[in-house]
Amino acid sequence: MNNEEKILAILEKHSELLDQISSRLDKVDSRLDTLEESQAEMQDSMAEMQATLTKVAVTQENIVLPRLEALYEGQENLRETLAPKGRVEALEDDVALLKEVIRTHSRDIAELKKAQ
């Protein structure tokens, strides 16, 4: 093999390598295009999520929080107006005693009426 043939063989190998590199670059370009599309979709999705998050924040601020505040105020009102548990228990004991006294008096009155 003379020098010219060797040079041609080397050039052919280089040409094949360049074709392979070109093919790989095409694949890389295709993947980059896909990634760019995915990135654009994600950005759109993030924009939608941000809009939804803003709506949720506004709803929470304007509707939910004032209603929770009203519930809290109502609970505080109830807590202030309700009798303490100890007082209720004392009243229950007094009512039970009064019922027993009424039964006793009713029985005594009934016996006195029978005796007359």
Backbone as CSV, one residue per row, in Angstrom:
resi,resn,N_x,N_y,N_z,CA_x,CA_y,CA_z,C_x,C_y,C_z
1,MET,0.841,-1.167,0.000,0.000,0.000,0.000,0.898,1.245,0.000
2,ASN,0.598,2.122,-0.932,1.423,3.311,-1.004,0.822,4.421,-0.127
3,ASN,1.476,5.525,-0.086,1.069,6.632,0.795,-0.315,7.182,0.447
4,GLU,-0.588,7.258,-0.832,-1.894,7.786,-1.247,-3.020,6.891,-0.760
5,GLU,-2.829,5.621,-0.886,-3.853,4.672,-0.432,-4.026,4.748,1.086
6,LYS,-2.900,4.895,1.771,-2.968,5.017,3.230,-3.719,6.293,3.620
7,ILE,-3.426,7.358,2.937,-4.103,8.634,3.214,-5.594,8.503,2.924
8,LEU,-5.955,7.870,1.824,-7.373,7.677,1.481,-8.079,6.818,2.535
9,ALA,-7.396,5.790,3.018,-7.982,4.924,4.049,-8.214,5.715,5.327
10,ILE,-7.219,6.533,5.678,-7.348,7.365,6.882,-8.494,8.356,6.706
11,LEU,-8.585,8.953,5.509,-9.664,9.910,5.244,-11.031,9.230,5.304
12,GLU,-11.107,8.013,4.830,-12.374,7.270,4.895,-12.762,7.009,6.349
13,LYS,-11.774,6.620,7.157,-12.054,6.387,8.577,-12.500,7.686,9.245
14,HIS,-11.835,8.772,8.915,-12.218,10.070,9.464,-13.629,10.452,9.021
15,SER,-13.930,10.158,7.777,-15.261,10.443,7.257,-16.320,9.640,8.006
16,GLU,-16.027,8.357,8.258,-16.958,7.511,9.013,-17.127,8.048,10.432
17,LEU,-16.003,8.423,11.047,-16.068,8.981,12.405,-16.870,10.277,12.432
18,LEU,-16.677,11.121,11.431,-17.438,12.376,11.348,-18.929,12.092,11.153
19,ASP,-19.253,11.067,10.366,-20.664,10.685,10.192,-21.261,10.226,11.524
20,GLN,-20.480,9.425,12.265,-20.961,8.957,13.579,-21.148,10.135,14.533
21,ILE,-20.175,11.035,14.526,-20.276,12.221,15.388,-21.479,13.057,14.980
22,SER,-21.674,13.214,13.685,-22.818,13.971,13.186,-24.129,13.318,13.612
23,SER,-24.186,11.998,13.538,-25.382,11.261,13.951,-25.645,11.466,15.441
24,ARG,-24.580,11.376,16.213,-24.734,11.584,17.664,-25.179,13.010,17.969
25,LEU,-24.629,13.976,17.254,-25.034,15.371,17.459,-26.506,15.569,17.102
26,ASP,-26.962,14.885,16.069,-28.381,14.964,15.707,-29.250,14.427,16.849
27,LYS,-28.807,13.309,17.436,-29.552,12.745,18.569,-29.549,13.704,19.752
28,VAL,-28.381,14.317,19.990,-28.277,15.282,21.086,-29.200,16.473,20.815
29,ASP,-29.218,16.953,19.586,-30.104,18.060,19.228,-31.563,17.673,19.461
30,SER,-31.906,16.455,19.087,-33.277,15.978,19.283,-33.622,15.942,20.770
31,ARG,-32.679,15.431,21.554,-32.918,15.382,23.002,-33.033,16.786,23.593
32,LEU,-32.196,17.699,23.116,-32.267,19.082,23.593,-33.617,19.710,23.244
33,ASP,-34.107,19.436,22.058,-35.423,19.941,21.671,-36.502,19.401,22.605
34,THR,-36.410,18.099,22.900,-37.378,17.482,23.813,-37.287,18.122,25.192
35,LEU,-36.062,18.321,25.671,-35.872,18.958,26.978,-36.412,20.386,26.992
36,GLU,-36.205,21.109,25.920,-36.722,22.478,25.842,-38.246,22.480,25.877
37,GLU,-38.855,21.535,25.170,-40.316,21.427,25.191,-40.801,21.097,26.601
38,SER,-40.119,20.150,27.243,-40.492,19.769,28.610,-40.341,20.954,29.550
39,GLN,-39.261,21.695,29.374,-39.036,22.860,30.220,-40.143,23.897,30.014
40,ALA,-40.532,24.110,28.776,-41.605,25.070,28.489,-42.917,24.609,29.131
41,GLU,-43.193,23.296,29.042,-44.407,22.754,29.672,-44.359,22.941,31.184
42,MET,-43.193,22.686,31.773,-43.054,22.854,33.217,-43.233,24.310,33.626
43,GLN,-42.707,25.212,32.820,-42.878,26.631,33.131,-44.350,27.025,33.068
44,ASP,-45.064,26.507,32.062,-46.502,26.772,31.978,-47.218,26.205,33.190
45,SER,-46.839,24.984,33.556,-47.453,24.330,34.712,-47.162,25.112,35.988
46,MET,-45.931,25.587,36.128,-45.579,26.378,37.304,-46.364,27.681,37.343
47,ALA,-46.588,28.279,36.187,-47.374,29.510,36.140,-48.817,29.239,36.574
48,GLU,-49.366,28.110,36.117,-50.720,27.738,36.538,-50.771,27.477,38.040
49,MET,-49.762,26.774,38.556,-49.725,26.499,39.990,-49.608,27.793,40.787
50,GLN,-48.806,28.723,40.301,-48.651,30.006,40.984,-49.976,30.761,40.998
51,ALA,-50.699,30.721,39.883,-52.007,31.385,39.823,-52.975,30.727,40.806
52,THR,-52.973,29.394,40.846,-53.841,28.680,41.779,-53.459,28.996,43.217
53,LEU,-52.165,29.008,43.502,-51.693,29.326,44.847,-52.115,30.728,45.256
54,THR,-52.045,31.657,44.330,-52.474,33.023,44.621,-53.968,33.061,44.936
55,LYS,-54.766,32.317,44.150,-56.213,32.265,44.406,-56.501,31.670,45.773
56,VAL,-55.778,30.600,46.118,-55.980,29.961,47.415,-55.616,30.927,48.547
57,ALA,-54.515,31.640,48.380,-54.094,32.593,49.406,-55.118,33.711,49.579
58,VAL,-55.641,34.205,48.472,-56.646,35.268,48.543,-57.926,34.755,49.197
59,THR,-58.339,33.539,48.821,-59.534,32.942,49.424,-59.335,32.743,50.914
60,GLN,-58.169,32.255,51.291,-57.891,32.043,52.712,-57.941,33.365,53.464
61,GLU,-57.329,34.386,52.884,-57.268,35.675,53.558,-58.645,36.341,53.663
62,ASN,-59.435,36.245,52.597,-60.693,36.982,52.560,-61.893,36.208,53.081
63,ILE,-61.841,34.880,53.058,-63.011,34.091,53.453,-62.729,33.230,54.677
64,VAL,-61.707,32.397,54.586,-61.458,31.403,55.633,-61.053,32.058,56.956
65,LEU,-60.060,32.932,56.896,-59.569,33.538,58.137,-60.637,34.377,58.856
66,PRO,-61.422,35.201,58.139,-62.475,35.931,58.856,-63.507,34.992,59.496
67,ARG,-63.835,33.892,58.824,-64.789,32.942,59.396,-64.204,32.250,60.615
68,LEU,-62.934,31.900,60.551,-62.284,31.302,61.722,-62.260,32.293,62.886
69,GLU,-62.018,33.539,62.571,-62.024,34.584,63.602,-63.413,34.698,64.231
70,ALA,-64.455,34.656,63.405,-65.824,34.719,63.934,-66.124,33.506,64.809
71,LEU,-65.685,32.329,64.381,-65.873,31.131,65.205,-65.159,31.265,66.544
72,TYR,-63.951,31.783,66.505,-63.185,31.965,67.740,-63.897,32.934,68.675
73,GLU,-64.388,34.036,68.118,-65.097,35.021,68.943,-66.363,34.409,69.531
74,GLY,-67.082,33.621,68.736,-68.285,32.959,69.246,-67.951,31.986,70.360
75,GLN,-66.870,31.250,70.205,-66.457,30.311,71.250,-66.070,31.058,72.522
76,GLU,-65.381,32.172,72.373,-65.022,32.975,73.537,-66.275,33.507,74.232
77,ASN,-67.269,33.941,73.438,-68.542,34.407,74.028,-69.197,33.298,74.831
78,LEU,-69.261,32.106,74.233,-69.857,30.968,74.935,-69.097,30.647,76.213
79,ARG,-67.795,30.661,76.121,-66.968,30.357,77.286,-67.214,31.357,78.405
80,GLU,-67.395,32.622,78.038,-67.633,33.656,79.048,-69.023,33.543,79.659
81,THR,-70.022,33.142,78.859,-71.399,33.119,79.365,-71.769,31.813,80.045
82,LEU,-71.086,30.728,79.750,-71.415,29.451,80.373,-70.941,29.426,81.820
83,ALA,-71.747,28.730,82.642,-71.384,28.594,84.053,-70.197,27.643,84.176
84,PRO,-69.342,27.903,85.138,-68.218,26.993,85.349,-68.702,25.606,85.774
85,LYS,-67.915,24.604,85.488,-68.287,23.220,85.760,-68.545,22.984,87.248
86,GLY,-67.730,23.566,88.090,-67.921,23.404,89.542,-69.262,23.959,89.996
87,ARG,-69.648,25.083,89.433,-70.935,25.702,89.810,-72.093,24.824,89.348
88,VAL,-71.984,24.261,88.144,-73.036,23.378,87.629,-73.160,22.142,88.513
89,GLU,-72.036,21.570,88.915,-72.080,20.392,89.781,-72.732,20.724,91.123
90,ALA,-72.414,21.897,91.674,-73.029,22.310,92.944,-74.534,22.469,92.779
91,LEU,-74.958,23.062,91.660,-76.388,23.226,91.408,-77.079,21.877,91.229
92,GLU,-76.414,20.922,90.599,-76.982,19.584,90.447,-77.188,18.937,91.815
93,ASP,-76.198,19.108,92.682,-76.343,18.561,94.045,-77.511,19.223,94.769
94,ASP,-77.644,20.550,94.632,-78.752,21.262,95.279,-80.096,20.796,94.737
95,VAL,-80.195,20.602,93.427,-81.449,20.152,92.814,-81.793,18.747,93.304
96,ALA,-80.800,17.871,93.403,-81.054,16.512,93.899,-81.572,16.569,95.333
97,LEU,-80.968,17.438,96.158,-81.419,17.592,97.544,-82.851,18.121,97.588
98,LEU,-83.152,19.124,96.760,-84.509,19.691,96.722,-85.524,18.641,96.271
99,LYS,-85.173,17.816,95.309,-86.085,16.759,94.865,-86.377,15.802,96.012
100,GLU,-85.362,15.438,96.754,-85.552,14.514,97.880,-86.439,15.149,98.947
101,VAL,-86.226,16.448,99.206,-87.049,17.150,100.202,-88.499,17.205,99.733
102,ILE,-88.705,17.473,98.433,-90.067,17.531,97.895,-90.741,16.171,98.018
103,ARG,-90.027,15.093,97.714,-90.594,13.745,97.865,-91.008,13.485,99.318
104,THR,-90.099,13.854,100.204,-90.397,13.635,101.630,-91.616,14.438,102.053
105,HIS,-91.669,15.698,101.681,-92.813,16.549,102.049,-94.098,16.038,101.389
106,SER,-94.000,15.620,100.130,-95.183,15.102,99.433,-95.707,13.864,100.158
107,ARG,-94.812,12.987,100.600,-95.201,11.782,101.320,-95.853,12.159,102.667
108,ASP,-95.213,13.122,103.350,-95.753,13.554,104.640,-97.137,14.178,104.467
109,ILE,-97.306,14.984,103.447,-98.609,15.630,103.205,-99.650,14.572,102.874
110,ALA,-99.252,13.604,102.053,-100.192,12.529,101.697,-100.595,11.752,102.940
111,GLU,-99.673,11.483,103.861,-100.000,10.769,105.093,-100.911,11.594,105.980
112,LEU,-100.652,12.890,106.038,-101.497,13.771,106.862,-102.914,13.843,106.306
113,LYS,-103.040,13.868,104.976,-104.371,13.905,104.377,-105.103,12.602,104.688
114,LYS,-104.410,11.496,104.678,-105.039,10.213,104.976,-105.448,10.157,106.459
115,ALA,-104.671,10.771,107.274,-104.959,10.729,108.712,-106.181,11.558,109.049
116,GLN,-106.502,12.545,108.286,-107.664,13.388,108.582,-108.860,12.635,108.208
